[in-house]
């Protein structure tokens, strides 16, 4: 993923948590807010409660891949933060994809024509 399409700054995460819309699923929480760019940006959060560095990085890789595969069907111009939950690692990948899509539809991020 290109550096320009990721959210890294703490103040950007805090703004999304405070002012963005959220949707909660068993494996993840998705926050979103419209940005003034022509592309969407992704931020990932994985708590140390989930596990050590290896486990957290595996959760990040899974969520990043879910986002990458879902991106063609999503609206552009949003900041999106995905917060991993403990079930992120144990949920089968197709179910993780389905969960992310449902959360995006709930937030209005999914293009209806691409369904």
LOKE-853252 format. One record per atom (N, C-alpha, C, O, CB): residue in one letter; atom name; x, y, z. Coordinates in steps of 0.2 Angstrom, whole numbers, plus 5000, padded with zeros to 4 digits. Glycine has a CB too. Layout:
// LOKE-853252
[node "a", "CA", [X, Y, Z]]
...
This chain:
// LOKE-853252
[node "x", "N", [5004, 4994, 5000]]
[node "x", "CA", [5000, 5000, 5000]]
[node "x", "C", [5005, 5006, 5000]]
[node "x", "O", [5009, 5007, 5004]]
[node "x", "CB", [4995, 5000, 5006]]
[node "x", "N", [5003, 5011, 4996]]
[node "x", "CA", [5007, 5017, 4995]]
[node "x", "C", [5006, 5021, 5002]]
[node "x", "O", [5001, 5021, 5005]]
[node "x", "CB", [5004, 5021, 4989]]
[node "x", "N", [5012, 5025, 5003]]
[node "x", "CA", [5012, 5029, 5009]]
[node "x", "C", [5007, 5034, 5009]]
[node "x", "O", [5004, 5036, 5015]]
[node "x", "CB", [5019, 5032, 5010]]
[node "x", "N", [5005, 5037, 5003]]
[node "x", "CA", [5000, 5042, 5003]]
[node "x", "C", [4993, 5040, 5005]]
[node "x", "O", [4989, 5044, 5006]]
[node "x", "CB", [5000, 5045, 4996]]
[node "x", "N", [4992, 5034, 5005]]
[node "x", "CA", [4985, 5031, 5006]]
[node "x", "C", [4984, 5028, 5013]]
[node "x", "O", [4979, 5025, 5014]]
[node "x", "CB", [4983, 5026, 5001]]
[node "x", "N", [4989, 5030, 5017]]
[node "x", "CA", [4988, 5027, 5024]]
[node "x", "C", [4987, 5033, 5029]]
[node "x", "O", [4990, 5039, 5028]]
[node "x", "CB", [4994, 5023, 5026]]
[node "x", "N", [4984, 5032, 5035]]
[node "x", "CA", [4984, 5037, 5040]]
[node "x", "C", [4989, 5035, 5045]]
[node "x", "O", [4989, 5029, 5048]]
[node "x", "CB", [4976, 5037, 5043]]
[node "x", "N", [4993, 5040, 5047]]
[node "x", "CA", [4998, 5038, 5052]]
[node "x", "C", [4998, 5043, 5058]]
[node "x", "O", [5000, 5041, 5063]]
[node "x", "CB", [5005, 5039, 5049]]
[node "x", "N", [4995, 5049, 5057]]
[node "x", "CA", [4996, 5054, 5062]]
[node "x", "C", [4990, 5053, 5068]]
[node "x", "O", [4985, 5051, 5066]]
[node "x", "CB", [4995, 5061, 5059]]
[node "x", "N", [4993, 5054, 5074]]
[node "x", "CA", [4988, 5052, 5080]]
[node "x", "C", [4982, 5057, 5080]]
[node "x", "O", [4977, 5055, 5081]]
[node "x", "CB", [4992, 5053, 5086]]
[node "x", "N", [4983, 5063, 5078]]
[node "x", "CA", [4977, 5068, 5078]]
[node "x", "C", [4972, 5066, 5072]]
[node "x", "O", [4966, 5067, 5073]]
[node "x", "CB", [4980, 5075, 5076]]
[node "x", "N", [4974, 5063, 5067]]
[node "x", "CA", [4970, 5061, 5062]]
[node "x", "C", [4965, 5055, 5065]]
[node "x", "O", [4959, 5054, 5063]]
[node "x", "CB", [4973, 5058, 5055]]
[node "x", "N", [4968, 5050, 5068]]
[node "x", "CA", [4965, 5045, 5071]]
[node "x", "C", [4960, 5047, 5076]]
[node "x", "O", [4954, 5045, 5077]]
[node "x", "CB", [4970, 5040, 5075]]
[node "x", "N", [4962, 5052, 5081]]
[node "x", "CA", [4958, 5055, 5086]]
[node "x", "C", [4952, 5058, 5083]]
[node "x", "O", [4946, 5058, 5085]]
[node "x", "CB", [4962, 5060, 5090]]
[node "x", "N", [4953, 5062, 5077]]
[node "x", "CA", [4947, 5066, 5074]]
[node "x", "C", [4942, 5061, 5071]]
[node "x", "O", [4936, 5062, 5072]]
[node "x", "CB", [4950, 5070, 5068]]
[node "x", "N", [4945, 5055, 5068]]
[node "x", "CA", [4940, 5050, 5066]]
[node "x", "C", [4936, 5047, 5072]]
[node "x", "O", [4930, 5046, 5071]]
[node "x", "CB", [4944, 5045, 5062]]
[node "x", "N", [4939, 5045, 5077]]
[node "x", "CA", [4936, 5042, 5083]]
[node "x", "C", [4930, 5047, 5086]]
[node "x", "O", [4925, 5045, 5087]]
[node "x", "CB", [4941, 5040, 5088]]
[node "x", "N", [4932, 5054, 5086]]
[node "x", "CA", [4927, 5059, 5089]]
[node "x", "C", [4922, 5061, 5084]]
[node "x", "O", [4916, 5061, 5086]]
[node "x", "CB", [4931, 5065, 5091]]
[node "x", "N", [4923, 5062, 5078]]
[node "x", "CA", [4919, 5065, 5073]]
[node "x", "C", [4916, 5060, 5068]]
[node "x", "O", [4911, 5062, 5064]]
[node "x", "CB", [4921, 5071, 5070]]
[node "x", "N", [4919, 5054, 5067]]
[node "x", "CA", [4917, 5050, 5062]]
[node "x", "C", [4911, 5045, 5063]]
[node "x", "O", [4909, 5045, 5069]]
[node "x", "CB", [4923, 5046, 5060]]
[node "x", "N", [4909, 5042, 5058]]
[node "x", "CA", [4903, 5037, 5060]]
[node "x", "C", [4907, 5030, 5061]]
[node "x", "O", [4912, 5029, 5058]]
[node "x", "CB", [4898, 5037, 5053]]
[node "x", "N", [4903, 5026, 5065]]
[node "x", "CA", [4906, 5020, 5066]]
[node "x", "C", [4901, 5014, 5065]]
[node "x", "O", [4895, 5015, 5066]]
[node "x", "CB", [4909, 5019, 5073]]
[node "x", "N", [4904, 5008, 5064]]
[node "x", "CA", [4900, 5002, 5063]]
[node "x", "C", [4904, 4996, 5066]]
[node "x", "O", [4910, 4996, 5065]]
[node "x", "CB", [4898, 5000, 5056]]
[node "x", "N", [4900, 4992, 5070]]
[node "x", "CA", [4904, 4987, 5074]]
[node "x", "C", [4902, 4980, 5072]]
[node "x", "O", [4896, 4979, 5071]]
[node "x", "CB", [4902, 4988, 5082]]
[node "x", "N", [4906, 4976, 5071]]
[node "x", "CA", [4905, 4969, 5070]]
[node "x", "C", [4909, 4965, 5074]]
[node "x", "O", [4913, 4967, 5079]]
[node "x", "CB", [4908, 4968, 5062]]
[node "x", "N", [4908, 4958, 5074]]
[node "x", "CA", [4912, 4954, 5079]]
[node "x", "C", [4919, 4954, 5078]]
[node "x", "O", [4923, 4952, 5083]]
[node "x", "CB", [4909, 4947, 5078]]
[node "x", "N", [4922, 4955, 5072]]
[node "x", "CA", [4929, 4954, 5071]]
[node "x", "C", [4932, 4961, 5070]]
[node "x", "O", [4939, 4961, 5070]]
[node "x", "CB", [4930, 4950, 5064]]
[node "x", "N", [4929, 4966, 5069]]
[node "x", "CA", [4932, 4973, 5068]]
[node "x", "C", [4927, 4979, 5069]]
[node "x", "O", [4921, 4978, 5070]]
[node "x", "CB", [4935, 4974, 5061]]
[node "x", "N", [4930, 4985, 5070]]
[node "x", "CA", [4926, 4991, 5071]]
[node "x", "C", [4928, 4995, 5065]]
[node "x", "O", [4934, 4996, 5064]]
[node "x", "CB", [4926, 4994, 5078]]
[node "x", "N", [4924, 4998, 5061]]
[node "x", "CA", [4926, 5003, 5056]]
[node "x", "C", [4923, 5010, 5057]]
[node "x", "O", [4917, 5011, 5059]]
[node "x", "CB", [4923, 5000, 5049]]
[node "x", "N", [4928, 5014, 5057]]
[node "x", "CA", [4926, 5021, 5058]]
[node "x", "C", [4927, 5025, 5051]]
[node "x", "O", [4932, 5023, 5047]]
[node "x", "CB", [4930, 5025, 5063]]
[node "x", "N", [4923, 5030, 5049]]
[node "x", "CA", [4924, 5033, 5043]]
[node "x", "C", [4922, 5040, 5043]]
[node "x", "O", [4918, 5042, 5047]]
[node "x", "CB", [4920, 5029, 5037]]
[node "x", "N", [4925, 5044, 5039]]
[node "x", "CA", [4924, 5051, 5038]]
[node "x", "C", [4926, 5054, 5032]]
[node "x", "O", [4931, 5052, 5029]]
[node "x", "CB", [4927, 5055, 5044]]
[node "x", "N", [4922, 5058, 5029]]
[node "x", "CA", [4924, 5061, 5022]]
[node "x", "C", [4930, 5065, 5023]]
[node "x", "O", [4931, 5069, 5027]]
[node "x", "CB", [4918, 5065, 5019]]
[node "x", "N", [4934, 5064, 5018]]
[node "x", "CA", [4940, 5068, 5017]]
[node "x", "C", [4940, 5073, 5011]]
[node "x", "O", [4935, 5072, 5007]]
[node "x", "CB", [4947, 5064, 5017]]
[node "x", "N", [4944, 5077, 5010]]
[node "x", "CA", [4944, 5082, 5005]]
[node "x", "C", [4949, 5080, 4999]]
[node "x", "O", [4951, 5084, 4995]]
[node "x", "CB", [4946, 5089, 5007]]
[node "x", "N", [4950, 5073, 4999]]
[node "x", "CA", [4955, 5071, 4994]]
[node "x", "C", [4950, 5067, 4989]]
[node "x", "O", [4945, 5065, 4990]]
[node "x", "CB", [4960, 5066, 4997]]
[node "x", "N", [4954, 5065, 4983]]
[node "x", "CA", [4950, 5061, 4978]]
[node "x", "C", [4951, 5053, 4979]]
[node "x", "O", [4949, 5049, 4975]]
[node "x", "CB", [4953, 5063, 4971]]
[node "x", "N", [4955, 5052, 4984]]
[node "x", "CA", [4956, 5045, 4986]]
[node "x", "C", [4954, 5043, 4993]]
[node "x", "O", [4954, 5048, 4997]]
[node "x", "CB", [4963, 5042, 4984]]
[node "x", "N", [4953, 5037, 4995]]
[node "x", "CA", [4952, 5035, 5002]]
[node "x", "C", [4959, 5034, 5005]]
[node "x", "O", [4964, 5032, 5002]]
[node "x", "CB", [4947, 5029, 5003]]
[node "x", "N", [4959, 5035, 5012]]
[node "x", "CA", [4965, 5033, 5016]]
[node "x", "C", [4963, 5028, 5021]]
[node "x", "O", [4957, 5028, 5024]]
[node "x", "CB", [4968, 5039, 5019]]
[node "x", "N", [4968, 5024, 5023]]
[node "x", "CA", [4966, 5018, 5028]]
[node "x", "C", [4971, 5019, 5034]]
[node "x", "O", [4977, 5020, 5033]]
[node "x", "CB", [4967, 5011, 5024]]
[node "x", "N", [4968, 5018, 5040]]
[node "x", "CA", [4972, 5017, 5046]]
[node "x", "C", [4970, 5011, 5049]]
[node "x", "O", [4964, 5009, 5049]]
[node "x", "CB", [4971, 5024, 5050]]
[node "x", "N", [4975, 5008, 5052]]
[node "x", "CA", [4973, 5001, 5056]]
[node "x", "C", [4976, 5002, 5063]]
[node "x", "O", [4981, 5005, 5064]]
[node "x", "CB", [4977, 4995, 5052]]
[node "x", "N", [4972, 4999, 5068]]
[node "x", "CA", [4973, 4999, 5075]]
[node "x", "C", [4972, 4992, 5077]]
[node "x", "O", [4967, 4989, 5077]]
[node "x", "CB", [4969, 5005, 5079]]
[node "x", "N", [4978, 4990, 5081]]
[node "x", "CA", [4978, 4983, 5084]]
[node "x", "C", [4980, 4984, 5091]]
[node "x", "O", [4986, 4986, 5092]]
[node "x", "CB", [4982, 4978, 5080]]
[node "x", "N", [4976, 4983, 5096]]
[node "x", "CA", [4978, 4984, 5103]]
[node "x", "C", [4983, 4978, 5105]]
[node "x", "O", [4983, 4973, 5102]]
[node "x", "CB", [4972, 4984, 5107]]
[node "x", "N", [4987, 4980, 5110]]
[node "x", "CA", [4992, 4975, 5113]]
[node "x", "C", [4988, 4970, 5116]]
[node "x", "O", [4991, 4964, 5118]]
[node "x", "CB", [4997, 4979, 5117]]
[node "x", "N", [4982, 4971, 5118]]
[node "x", "CA", [4978, 4966, 5121]]
[node "x", "C", [4977, 4960, 5117]]
[node "x", "O", [4976, 4954, 5119]]
[node "x", "CB", [4971, 4968, 5123]]
[node "x", "N", [4977, 4961, 5110]]
[node "x", "CA", [4976, 4955, 5105]]
[node "x", "C", [4982, 4950, 5106]]
[node "x", "O", [4981, 4944, 5105]]
[node "x", "CB", [4975, 4958, 5098]]
[node "x", "N", [4988, 4953, 5107]]
[node "x", "CA", [4994, 4948, 5107]]
[node "x", "C", [5000, 4952, 5106]]
[node "x", "O", [5001, 4958, 5106]]
[node "x", "CB", [4993, 4943, 5102]]
[node "x", "N", [5006, 4948, 5105]]
[node "x", "CA", [5012, 4951, 5104]]
[node "x", "C", [5013, 4954, 5097]]
[node "x", "O", [5008, 4954, 5093]]
[node "x", "CB", [5017, 4946, 5105]]
[node "x", "N", [5019, 4956, 5095]]
[node "x", "CA", [5020, 4959, 5089]]
[node "x", "C", [5018, 4955, 5083]]
[node "x", "O", [5016, 4957, 5078]]
[node "x", "CB", [5027, 4961, 5089]]
[node "x", "N", [5020, 4949, 5083]]
[node "x", "CA", [5019, 4944, 5078]]
[node "x", "C", [5011, 4943, 5076]]
[node "x", "O", [5009, 4944, 5071]]
[node "x", "CB", [5022, 4937, 5079]]
[node "x", "N", [5008, 4943, 5082]]
[node "x", "CA", [5000, 4942, 5081]]
[node "x", "C", [4997, 4948, 5079]]
[node "x", "O", [4993, 4948, 5075]]
[node "x", "CB", [4997, 4940, 5088]]
[node "x", "N", [4999, 4954, 5081]]
[node "x", "CA", [4997, 4960, 5079]]
[node "x", "C", [4998, 4962, 5072]]
[node "x", "O", [4994, 4964, 5068]]
[node "x", "CB", [4999, 4966, 5084]]
[node "x", "N", [5004, 4960, 5070]]
[node "x", "CA", [5006, 4961, 5063]]
[node "x", "C", [5002, 4956, 5058]]
[node "x", "O", [5000, 4958, 5053]]
[node "x", "CB", [5013, 4960, 5062]]
[node "x", "N", [5000, 4950, 5060]]
[node "x", "CA", [4996, 4946, 5057]]
[node "x", "C", [4989, 4949, 5056]]
[node "x", "O", [4986, 4948, 5050]]
[node "x", "CB", [4996, 4939, 5060]]
[node "x", "N", [4986, 4952, 5061]]
[node "x", "CA", [4980, 4955, 5061]]
[node "x", "C", [4980, 4961, 5056]]
[node "x", "O", [4975, 4962, 5052]]
[node "x", "CB", [4978, 4957, 5068]]
[node "x", "N", [4985, 4965, 5056]]
[node "x", "CA", [4986, 4970, 5052]]
[node "x", "C", [4986, 4968, 5045]]
[node "x", "O", [4983, 4971, 5040]]
[node "x", "CB", [4992, 4974, 5053]]
[node "x", "N", [4990, 4963, 5043]]
[node "x", "CA", [4990, 4960, 5036]]
[node "x", "C", [4984, 4958, 5034]]
[node "x", "O", [4982, 4959, 5028]]
[node "x", "CB", [4995, 4955, 5036]]
[node "x", "N", [4980, 4954, 5038]]
[node "x", "CA", [4973, 4952, 5036]]
[node "x", "C", [4969, 4958, 5035]]
[node "x", "O", [4965, 4957, 5030]]
[node "x", "CB", [4970, 4947, 5042]]
[node "x", "N", [4968, 4963, 5039]]
[node "x", "CA", [4964, 4968, 5038]]
[node "x", "C", [4966, 4972, 5032]]
[node "x", "O", [4962, 4975, 5028]]
[node "x", "CB", [4964, 4973, 5044]]
[node "x", "N", [4972, 4973, 5031]]
[node "x", "CA", [4975, 4977, 5025]]
[node "x", "C", [4973, 4973, 5018]]
[node "x", "O", [4971, 4977, 5013]]
[node "x", "CB", [4982, 4978, 5025]]
[node "x", "N", [4973, 4967, 5018]]
[node "x", "CA", [4971, 4963, 5013]]
[node "x", "C", [4963, 4963, 5011]]
[node "x", "O", [4961, 4964, 5006]]
[node "x", "CB", [4973, 4956, 5013]]
[node "x", "N", [4960, 4963, 5017]]
[node "x", "CA", [4952, 4964, 5016]]
[node "x", "C", [4951, 4970, 5013]]
[node "x", "O", [4946, 4971, 5008]]
[node "x", "CB", [4949, 4963, 5023]]
[node "x", "N", [4954, 4976, 5015]]
[node "x", "CA", [4953, 4982, 5012]]
[node "x", "C", [4955, 4983, 5005]]
[node "x", "O", [4951, 4985, 5001]]
[node "x", "CB", [4957, 4988, 5016]]
[node "x", "N", [4961, 4980, 5003]]
[node "x", "CA", [4963, 4980, 4997]]
[node "x", "C", [4959, 4976, 4992]]
[node "x", "O", [4957, 4979, 4986]]
[node "x", "CB", [4970, 4977, 4996]]
[node "x", "N", [4956, 4971, 4994]]
[node "x", "CA", [4951, 4967, 4989]]
[node "x", "C", [4945, 4970, 4989]]
[node "x", "O", [4941, 4969, 4984]]
[node "x", "CB", [4951, 4960, 4992]]
[node "x", "N", [4943, 4974, 4994]]
[node "x", "CA", [4936, 4977, 4994]]
[node "x", "C", [4936, 4984, 4991]]
[node "x", "O", [4931, 4987, 4989]]
[node "x", "CB", [4934, 4978, 5001]]
[node "x", "N", [4942, 4987, 4990]]
[node "x", "CA", [4943, 4994, 4987]]
[node "x", "C", [4939, 4995, 4981]]
[node "x", "O", [4936, 5001, 4980]]
[node "x", "CB", [4950, 4996, 4987]]
[node "x", "N", [4939, 4991, 4976]]
[node "x", "CA", [4936, 4993, 4969]]
[node "x", "C", [4928, 4994, 4970]]
[node "x", "O", [4925, 4997, 4966]]
[node "x", "CB", [4937, 4987, 4965]]
[node "x", "N", [4925, 4991, 4975]]
[node "x", "CA", [4918, 4992, 4976]]
[node "x", "C", [4916, 4997, 4981]]
[node "x", "O", [4910, 4998, 4982]]
[node "x", "CB", [4915, 4985, 4979]]
[node "x", "N", [4921, 5001, 4983]]
[node "x", "CA", [4920, 5006, 4988]]
[node "x", "C", [4920, 5013, 4985]]
[node "x", "O", [4923, 5014, 4980]]
[node "x", "CB", [4925, 5006, 4994]]
[node "x", "N", [4916, 5018, 4989]]
[node "x", "CA", [4916, 5025, 4987]]
[node "x", "C", [4923, 5028, 4989]]
[node "x", "O", [4926, 5025, 4994]]
[node "x", "CB", [4911, 5029, 4990]]
[node "x", "N", [4926, 5032, 4985]]
[node "x", "CA", [4932, 5036, 4986]]
[node "x", "C", [4931, 5042, 4990]]
[node "x", "O", [4925, 5045, 4990]]
[node "x", "CB", [4936, 5037, 4980]]
[node "x", "N", [4936, 5045, 4993]]
[node "x", "CA", [4936, 5051, 4996]]
[node "x", "C", [4934, 5050, 5004]]
[node "x", "O", [4931, 5055, 5007]]
[node "x", "CB", [4931, 5055, 4993]]
[node "x", "N", [4936, 5045, 5007]]
[node "x", "CA", [4935, 5044, 5014]]
[node "x", "C", [4941, 5042, 5018]]
[node "x", "O", [4946, 5039, 5015]]
[node "x", "CB", [4929, 5039, 5015]]
[node "x", "N", [4941, 5044, 5024]]
[node "x", "CA", [4946, 5042, 5029]]
[node "x", "C", [4943, 5036, 5032]]
[node "x", "O", [4938, 5037, 5035]]
[node "x", "CB", [4949, 5047, 5034]]
[node "x", "N", [4946, 5030, 5032]]
[node "x", "CA", [4944, 5024, 5035]]
[node "x", "C", [4949, 5021, 5041]]
[node "x", "O", [4955, 5021, 5039]]
[node "x", "CB", [4942, 5019, 5030]]
[node "x", "N", [4946, 5020, 5047]]
[node "x", "CA", [4950, 5017, 5052]]
[node "x", "C", [4947, 5010, 5054]]
[node "x", "O", [4941, 5010, 5055]]
[node "x", "CB", [4951, 5021, 5058]]
[node "x", "N", [4951, 5005, 5053]]
[node "x", "CA", [4948, 4998, 5055]]
[node "x", "C", [4952, 4996, 5062]]
[node "x", "O", [4958, 4996, 5062]]
[node "x", "CB", [4950, 4993, 5050]]
[node "x", "N", [4948, 4995, 5067]]
[node "x", "CA", [4951, 4993, 5073]]
[node "x", "C", [4950, 4985, 5074]]
[node "x", "O", [4944, 4983, 5073]]
[node "x", "CB", [4947, 4997, 5079]]
[node "x", "N", [4955, 4982, 5075]]
[node "x", "CA", [4955, 4974, 5075]]
[node "x", "C", [4952, 4972, 5082]]
[node "x", "O", [4953, 4976, 5087]]
[node "x", "CB", [4962, 4971, 5074]]
[node "x", "N", [4948, 4967, 5082]]
[node "x", "CA", [4946, 4964, 5088]]
[node "x", "C", [4949, 4957, 5089]]
[node "x", "O", [4952, 4955, 5084]]
[node "x", "CB", [4938, 4964, 5089]]
[node "x", "N", [4948, 4954, 5094]]
[node "x", "CA", [4951, 4947, 5095]]
[node "x", "C", [4949, 4942, 5090]]
[node "x", "O", [4953, 4938, 5088]]
[node "x", "CB", [4950, 4945, 5102]]
[node "x", "N", [4943, 4942, 5088]]
[node "x", "CA", [4941, 4938, 5083]]
[node "x", "C", [4944, 4939, 5076]]
[node "x", "O", [4942, 4935, 5071]]
[node "x", "CB", [4933, 4938, 5082]]
[node "x", "N", [4947, 4944, 5075]]
[node "x", "CA", [4950, 4946, 5068]]
[node "x", "C", [4955, 4940, 5066]]
[node "x", "O", [4955, 4938, 5060]]
[node "x", "CB", [4954, 4952, 5068]]
[node "x", "N", [4958, 4937, 5071]]
[node "x", "CA", [4963, 4932, 5069]]
[node "x", "C", [4960, 4925, 5068]]
[node "x", "O", [4962, 4921, 5064]]
[node "x", "CB", [4968, 4931, 5074]]
[node "x", "N", [4954, 4924, 5071]]
[node "x", "CA", [4951, 4917, 5071]]
[node "x", "C", [4946, 4916, 5066]]
[node "x", "O", [4944, 4911, 5064]]
[node "x", "CB", [4948, 4915, 5078]]
[node "x", "N", [4943, 4922, 5064]]
[node "x", "CA", [4938, 4922, 5059]]
[node "x", "C", [4940, 4920, 5052]]
[node "x", "O", [4946, 4922, 5050]]
[node "x", "CB", [4934, 4929, 5058]]
[node "x", "N", [4937, 4915, 5048]]
[node "x", "CA", [4939, 4913, 5042]]
[node "x", "C", [4939, 4919, 5037]]
[node "x", "O", [4935, 4924, 5038]]
[node "x", "CB", [4935, 4908, 5039]]
[node "x", "N", [4944, 4919, 5032]]
[node "x", "CA", [4945, 4925, 5028]]
[node "x", "C", [4939, 4927, 5024]]
[node "x", "O", [4937, 4933, 5024]]
[node "x", "CB", [4951, 4924, 5023]]
[node "x", "N", [4935, 4922, 5021]]
[node "x", "CA", [4929, 4925, 5018]]
[node "x", "C", [4924, 4928, 5022]]
[node "x", "O", [4920, 4932, 5020]]
[node "x", "CB", [4926, 4918, 5014]]
[node "x", "N", [4923, 4925, 5028]]
[node "x", "CA", [4919, 4928, 5033]]
[node "x", "C", [4921, 4935, 5035]]
[node "x", "O", [4917, 4940, 5036]]
[node "x", "CB", [4918, 4924, 5039]]
[node "x", "N", [4927, 4936, 5035]]
[node "x", "CA", [4930, 4943, 5037]]
[node "x", "C", [4929, 4948, 5031]]
[node "x", "O", [4927, 4954, 5033]]
[node "x", "CB", [4938, 4942, 5038]]
[node "x", "N", [4929, 4946, 5025]]
[node "x", "CA", [4928, 4950, 5019]]
[node "x", "C", [4920, 4952, 5020]]
[node "x", "O", [4918, 4957, 5018]]
[node "x", "CB", [4929, 4946, 5013]]
[node "x", "N", [4916, 4947, 5021]]
[node "x", "CA", [4909, 4948, 5021]]
[node "x", "C", [4907, 4953, 5027]]
[node "x", "O", [4903, 4957, 5026]]
[node "x", "CB", [4905, 4941, 5022]]
[node "x", "N", [4910, 4952, 5033]]
[node "x", "CA", [4909, 4957, 5038]]
[node "x", "C", [4911, 4964, 5036]]
[node "x", "O", [4907, 4968, 5038]]
[node "x", "CB", [4913, 4954, 5044]]
[node "x", "N", [4917, 4965, 5033]]
[node "x", "CA", [4919, 4971, 5031]]
[node "x", "C", [4914, 4974, 5026]]
[node "x", "O", [4913, 4980, 5027]]
[node "x", "CB", [4926, 4971, 5028]]
[node "x", "N", [4912, 4970, 5022]]
[node "x", "CA", [4907, 4973, 5017]]
[node "x", "C", [4901, 4975, 5020]]
[node "x", "O", [4898, 4981, 5018]]
[node "x", "CB", [4906, 4968, 5011]]
[node "x", "N", [4898, 4971, 5025]]
[node "x", "CA", [4892, 4973, 5028]]
[node "x", "C", [4893, 4980, 5032]]
[node "x", "O", [4888, 4984, 5032]]
[node "x", "CB", [4890, 4968, 5033]]
[node "x", "N", [4898, 4980, 5035]]
[node "x", "CA", [4900, 4986, 5039]]
[node "x", "C", [4900, 4992, 5035]]
[node "x", "O", [4898, 4998, 5036]]
[node "x", "CB", [4906, 4986, 5043]]
[node "x", "N", [4903, 4992, 5029]]
[node "x", "CA", [4904, 4997, 5024]]
[node "x", "C", [4897, 4999, 5021]]
[node "x", "O", [4896, 5005, 5020]]
[node "x", "CB", [4909, 4995, 5018]]
[node "x", "N", [4893, 4994, 5020]]
[node "x", "CA", [4886, 4996, 5018]]
[node "x", "C", [4882, 5000, 5023]]
[node "x", "O", [4879, 5004, 5021]]
[node "x", "CB", [4882, 4989, 5016]]
[node "x", "N", [4883, 4998, 5029]]
[node "x", "CA", [4880, 5001, 5035]]
[node "x", "C", [4882, 5008, 5035]]
[node "x", "O", [4878, 5013, 5037]]
[node "x", "CB", [4881, 4997, 5041]]
[node "x", "N", [4888, 5010, 5034]]
[node "x", "CA", [4891, 5016, 5034]]
[node "x", "C", [4890, 5020, 5027]]
[node "x", "O", [4892, 5026, 5027]]
[node "x", "CB", [4898, 5016, 5035]]
[node "x", "N", [4888, 5017, 5022]]
[node "x", "CA", [4887, 5021, 5016]]
[node "x", "C", [4893, 5021, 5012]]
[node "x", "O", [4893, 5026, 5007]]
[node "x", "CB", [4884, 5027, 5017]]
[node "x", "N", [4898, 5017, 5013]]
[node "x", "CA", [4904, 5017, 5009]]
[node "x", "C", [4904, 5013, 5003]]
[node "x", "O", [4908, 5013, 4999]]
[node "x", "CB", [4910, 5015, 5014]]
[node "x", "N", [4899, 5008, 5003]]
[node "x", "CA", [4899, 5003, 4997]]
[node "x", "C", [4895, 5006, 4991]]
[node "x", "O", [4890, 5009, 4992]]
[node "x", "CB", [4896, 4997, 4999]]
[node "x", "N", [4898, 5005, 4985]]
[node "x", "CA", [4895, 5007, 4979]]
[node "x", "C", [4889, 5002, 4978]]
[node "x", "O", [4890, 4997, 4977]]
[node "x", "CB", [4899, 5008, 4973]]
[node "x", "N", [4883, 5005, 4977]]
[node "x", "CA", [4877, 5000, 4976]]
[node "x", "C", [4877, 4997, 4970]]
[node "x", "O", [4875, 4991, 4969]]
[node "x", "CB", [4871, 5004, 4977]]
[node "x", "N", [4880, 5000, 4964]]
[node "x", "CA", [4881, 4997, 4958]]
[node "x", "C", [4885, 4991, 4958]]
[node "x", "O", [4885, 4987, 4953]]
[node "x", "CB", [4883, 5002, 4953]]
[node "x", "N", [4890, 4991, 4962]]
[node "x", "CA", [4895, 4986, 4962]]
[node "x", "C", [4893, 4980, 4966]]
[node "x", "O", [4897, 4975, 4966]]
[node "x", "CB", [4902, 4989, 4965]]
[node "x", "N", [4887, 4980, 4969]]
[node "x", "CA", [4885, 4974, 4973]]
[node "x", "C", [4884, 4968, 4969]]
[node "x", "O", [4882, 4963, 4972]]
[node "x", "CB", [4878, 4976, 4976]]
